[in-house]
């Protein structure tokens, strides 16, 4: 396999930059757009969120199956970088539309969400699958994963800085709802450009099915065989369960930060500084992950990062803090989120090799699609946990900061995710035992099997 060019190593993560600009429109503003700009009643908006969340969960394995069974002329995974982004961007526009009556508009928004998310789950997984399809060298995989992590963080950071001002400007030129729609168009165009850039750069690295019909037949799998890839793959199971805790920590921190700054430290004006700081820390974590991953291995780096995250959160919960000390400790703790965020793709790539070593078949596309499953699970759990935290303190908007409320918020933002992260750490340490040495050994055995099969 040809050694990767430096340009590909440096720009592999570019699609993630565009994707973050694109998807953050939904993360930040989807609910607010429906209720405040499309004027959809809260009950109907809640129904839309519930229905679309269910589809979003189902689409993760569905996208993996479609990706694995696809056989397109520009490469099994690379082709989706060309086909998927414009289709997803088109339907995503309908997700931020204001057309017809509230019921009609809710239906249009739901269709836009459901179709766009299925498509983007496919090309998102295709991009991630190229991490292991383009190279078998672990150090190169780590470099690609780290690069993706940095671009991911840069995209989130840029959107948090410019997203709302651009939306407001566009809204003043047209109307407030149209400001959001036009921003989706702009971010969609940027995303398409980013994916297309990597597509044209990687034409010499894509797997073309016609080149090796025997390999294609060996890797042909039924849906049942794909699902079996999860059952026989303890490192994959451990990684997915562990990632639920890590993502849950991030989502709870972002979800409860408003309440913490308003009621616990009584300084809501620095909230934007806090969010920006977290994104900067995430980028910094991705930047150092390449060095750590190559120095001590992805597994040890991940475990060390989780320990940092847990210790920082428990310190926030146990110690009295003002807003400055809270931000300092939380920024240090958040390195424990940012570093593994850049290692995840390389670790999932290793589980692809484990699955092939175990079963004799490569389910790269299906397994790499599962990287989204912990995110969707954590999003659902976040809503339940944040609601439970506020209800436990009888929260009412703009209420006095009672001792019960302060205690509940501190526990919610620090202790609860800390406990989930501790469980995740135990699961990862127990089930994910792929070291660089074991990975090299598995890859050598896989290569020997293929060579023997080709000779027969």
C-alpha positions, 0 to 999 in steps of 0.5 A: 500500500502506497505511503500517504502524502503529507498533503493528505495527512494534513488535510484528511480532517478538512471535511470534519471542519466543514461538517462541524460548521454545518451540523452545529446549526442543528446543535445550537438552533434547531429547537429554537428555530422551530418554536421561535421562528417557524412558530411551531407550537411547543407540543408539536415541536416536541413531537418532531424532536422525539420522532426525528431522534428515533430515526437518528438512532436507527440510521446509525447501523442502517448507514453502515449497512448501506455503506458496506454494501455499496459498490460505487466506481470511485471507491466504496468509501471515497465515493460517498464524499462526492455523492452525499454532501450535496444531497444532505445539504439540500434536505437539511435546508428543508429542516430549517424552512418556514413553509405553510401552516405549522403542521405542514411545516413540521412535516417538511422539517421532519422529512428534511431531518430524516433524509438528511441525517440518513445521507450524512451518516453514510458519508460521515462514516465513509470519511472515517472508514478511509482512515483505515482503508488508506493505510495499515500503518498505525502511526499514520492512522494516529496522525490522520485521527489527530488531524481530524480532531483538530479540524473538528475543534476548529469548525466548532470554534469558528461556528461558535464565534461567527454563527449567530452574528451571520444569522442575525445579519442575514435575518435583517436583510430578509426576515429572521427565519430566512436568516437561519435558512440562508446560513444553512445554505452557506454552511452547506456549500462550505461543507461540500467544498471541504469534502470535495477537496479530500475526494479529489486529493485521494483518487490514488488511495481509494479501493476500487471494487473492480481491482480485486474481485476475489477480495470483494467476494471474501468480504461480502457480508449479510446484515446478520454477519455485520451485526455479528461483527459487534458481538465477537468484538469486545474492543468495539463493544468497550469503545462504544460503551466507553464513548457514551460516558465521554460524550455524556460528560461533554453534553451535560457540561454544555447543557448545565453551564448556563445554570451553573454560571447563573445560580452557582457562581452568579456570573452569567456574562462570562458564559460565552468565554467559557464555551469558547475556552472549552473549544480552544481546549478541545483543539489543544487536546487534539493537537497533542494527541498525535504525540501521545498516541505515538509515544504511549499508544492510543489505549493508554492515552485514552485511559490517561485522558479519562482519568484527567477528566474524572479528577477535574470533574470531582474537584469541581463538585467537591471544592468551593469555587468562584467563576475563575477557579471553576473555568480553570479547573474545567478547562484542565479537565476538558483536556480529558475530552479533547485528547480522546476525541482525536484518538477515536477514529484510530481506535475504531480503525483498530477494532476493524482489524480485530474484527477481520482477524476474528472472523476473516471478513472486513466490515470497515464501513459498518464498524466505522459508522458505529462511531455515531452511536455513542453520540446519539445515545449520550444525547438522549441520556443528557435530556433525561439527566438535565431534566432530573437535575432541575426537577430534583431542586424544584427549578423554576425560571429565574428562581432564587439560588437556594442551597438545594438548587446549587447542590443539584446543579453542582452534582449534575454538572460534575458528579453525575458525569464523573460517575458515568466517566468512571464506569466508562473508564472501567469498561474501556480498560477491561474490554479494549486491550488492543496495544500497538504490538497486538495490532501489528501482530493481527495485521501480520496474521491477516496479511498471511491469510490473504496471501495464502488464499491468493495462492490457492 
